Amino acid sequence: MKIWYEQDTFWKKWAPFLFAKERWENAPEEVANLLSLLKITPGASVLDLCCGPGRHSLELARRGFSVVGVDRTQIYLEQAQKQAETEKLKVKFIQEDMRRFCRPDTFDAAINLFTSFGYFEDAKDDELVIKNMYRSLKDGGVFLIDTMGKEILARIFRERDWQEIDGAIMLEERKISKNWNWIENRWIMLKDGKAEEFKLALRMYSAVELTMLLSKSGFNTIEVYGDLAGAPYDHKAKRLVVVAHKAKAKV
């Protein structure tokens, strides 16, 4: 049986929850905020790693950036490509595993948003992803990761939650394991009198752990924020947002 993140059925079934209307509506503000952190201007080349159906890739293209979106899920890429063609946007979408994607010295910036990091059971795979991003950036390039930090999760943790979207009910059960390194999730969808269950798990990082991983991979200046708007990473933080810079070439 395939691992959860390799199951197309999972990504298709949960798309209405993962990419609800509100999240699409939030994309322009999120992009405006991340651009203020990245400090890049239109015309710059941007890699959207784990782009999904293109919420941020498309918005970046609308603002004049040269965008490449990478994801492993074909149905998401097809949706994103269709929208790009409808709007006549110049975006290149590529189907690839983030552990394999690398384009040396190609991008001015790379982004990895919406907790799309920490999928792999072997921590060395996470390190490989970071190293691929370092290599893919031009000298002076910048990499932004947006995820849910351990510190935040410890503050807001709930064992169970539920929500309803378009007549479907999602039940979520969470369990912390491996000494706070891992979160195991059980998702159940109730729709049309049927119940479908999926299990997924993620590696969690604290701000210190993630910055150390980025530093180990070569990034020399690293900033930490509590959201994409640049709030401090403190007891009120909503997200763990890390901005890592690749050193400029010496003249």
N, C-alpha and C positions, 0 to 999 in steps of 0.2 A: 504494500500500500504506500502511495506517495505521501511525503511529508506535507503538512497542511498548506504551506505556502506554494507548493507545486501543484496543488489541486485546482484546476480551472473551475470546477463546480463550486468550490468555496468562494472564489472571487466573484463569480457570477451571482450566486445566491445572495451574498451579503452586500452587493453593490448599493442597493437602495439605502442601507444603513450607513455604510462607509462613505458614500458620496451623496448624501441627502441634499435637497434643494438649498438648504441654508448654507451648507459648506461650499457649494458652487457660488452662492451670493457673497460669501466671505472672501473669495479668492482675490478680487481686486485690492482690497484693503491689506490682505496678507502679503501680496506681492509688493505693494507700496512700502510696507514696513520692512520687508526683507531687503529691498533695494537700498533703503537708508542704512542698513547694517553692512551690506556688501560694498556700498560706495562705488557702484559701477554705473555707467551711463549707456544710453541706447547705442546699439552697434556692437556692444560687447558680446562675446560668445558665452553662452550659459548651458551647462549640463543639468538637466532635471533627472536625478537618479531615483528610480522607482516613481515614475511620473503618473502611474495609474491612468485614468481616462483623460488626463491632461489639464486638470484645473489650473495649475500654475504655469505649465508650459505655454498654453494658449494665451494666457494673460500677459506673459512676458513677451511673446511674439507680437501681441497687439501694441505693446509699448516700444517696439522697434529693436528688440534684442534678437540675436541669432541663436536659436534654441535647438538643442538636441534632447529629446525625451527618451529615456530608457526604462523598460519594464519587461518582466517575464510573461505577462498575461496578454495574449493576443487580442482577446475581445476588448480589453481596455484600449489597446493601441489602435484598433480599428475604429473605435468610437472617437478617439482623439483625432485621428487622421481625417475622418469624415468631417468633423467640425472645422478643422484647419482648412480643408478644401472649400467648405461652404463660405468661410470668411476670407478665403484667399490669403491665408497666413503662411509664412515660410517657417515651417517647423519640420525637423526630421525625427521621425519616431523609429526606434530600433528595439527589436525583441532580443533581450539578452539577460542572463543571470548577472547580478551585480558583482559577483565574485570573479567573473570573467571579463567584464567590460573595462577596457582601458584604451585610451587614445592619447599617447604621450604628447605633452606640451601643446595641447589643443585648445583648452578653455580658459577664459578669464575668470570664470566663477563656476562653482558646482553647488547644487542644493540637494538635500535629502530631507524631505518634510513628512510630517504626519506619522511619526513613529514608524518609519520604514527601515529601521536599523536594529540589529540584535536578533535576527530571525534564526541564526544558526547555532546548533548545539555545540559545535567546536568554536571556541573563542578566537582561534587563529583565523577563522573565516572572516570575522569582523575586522580583524587587523588587515587581512588581505584587501578588503573593500576600501579601507582607509588608505592603504598604500597605493591602490589603483587610482584613487582620487588625487592623491598627491602627484603621482606621475602624470595624470591627465591634465593637470593645471599647468598653465604657462608660469614662468617665473613672475612672482608678484601676484599670483592668483589667490583666490579666497574660496574656502569651503564652508558652507553653513549646514549644520545638522539641527533639526528640530525634533525632539522626542519628549517622553515623559520621564523625568529624572526620579531616581529612587527617593530622594528627599521629599519630593512632592507627593509621590504615591503613598509614602508612609503617613503623610499628613491627612490625605483624603481617602485612604483605602476603605473600600466597602466590599464585603464578600459577595454580595448579590445586588443586581440592578435589573431594571427592565425598561423598555421603551417601545412605543408603537409608531409605525410609519406606514402609511398607505394600506391600512387594514392588516398589516402583519405585526406580530408582537415578538420582540427579541428579549430573551432571558439570558443574563450573563452571570456566570459564577466564576470567582477568581480564587486562586490559591498561591501563596508565596512559598517558594521552595529553594533548595540549594543555598541556604544561608543568605537569603535576600539577593541572590544573583539571577533568579528565574521567576517568572510569573506564568502560571498555568491557567488557561482560560477555557471554560466550557460554554459554548454559545448554542442556544436552542431557539429555532425559529418556529413560531406557530402561525400557520396560514392555511386558509381553506380547509380547516379541520385536520390538518396534518402537522406533524412535528418532525423537524430535521435537526440533527445535532452535529456540531463540529467541535473539535478540540484543537487549540493552538497554544503555543508557548513562545515567550520572548525572553531574551537576556536583557536585564536592566542595568543601567549605568548611573552612577552618581556623577556630579559635575567633576569631581577630582578624577575619577576613573576614566571618564571620557577625554578629559584634557590630557591626561597622561598617555592615553592611547594615541591621540593625535600628535603629541610631542614626540613620542617614540617613533612615529612614522615619518617625521621630518618637518612638521609644521613648527614654525619658530615663534609666532605671536598668536596667542589664543585668548579670545574674549568670551565671557559667559554672561548670558542674559536670562531673565525670567519670562520673557515672551518675545514675539517677533517685533513688538513695538520698542524693545530695548530697555524694559524695566529691569531693575536689579534682580539677581538670583538670590533671593532671601526667603524668609518665612512666608511671604505672600506670592511667591513665584507660581505661575500657572503652567509653564513649560520649561524644559531645559533646552535652551538655544545656545549653541556653541559656534563661534565664528573663528576659523583657523586660517592663518595666512601662510603662504609659501614665500619664502624669502625672494627678493628681487635679485637678479643676477648682478654680480659685482662687475663694475666697469673697469 
